[in-house]
């Protein structure tokens, strides 16, 4: 498995700290898929904004359908998150 340097949650400042704080509030923790982007907080924020729009924004798909699609894709791709 590749190793990518990540900024520790306790060492985060500025935008990264705000994004980590939002992740903890949202999910109770910082998931790996979020933490792996810690070296580029602007990309992390943009990614989470896009996720929010896809999963919570207006859509012809219900929230349940969107979650089901995300789960199936993750399982097919053997993602552990």
JOUR-V962715 format. One record per backbone hydrogen bond with DSSP energy under -0.5 kcal/mol. CO is the residue of the C=O (numbers start at 0). NH is the residue of the N-H. If there is no record, write none. Layout:
CO NH
CO NH
This chain:
1 3
7 10
7 11
8 11
12 15
12 16
13 17
14 18
15 19
16 20
17 21
18 22
19 23
20 24
21 25
22 26
22 28
23 27
28 30
30 33
30 34
31 35
33 36
34 37
36 39
39 42
39 43
40 44
41 45
42 46
43 47
44 48
45 49
46 50
47 51
48 52
49 53
50 54
51 55
51 56
52 56
61 65
62 66
63 67
64 68
65 69
66 70
67 71
68 72
69 73
70 74
71 75
72 76
73 78
74 77
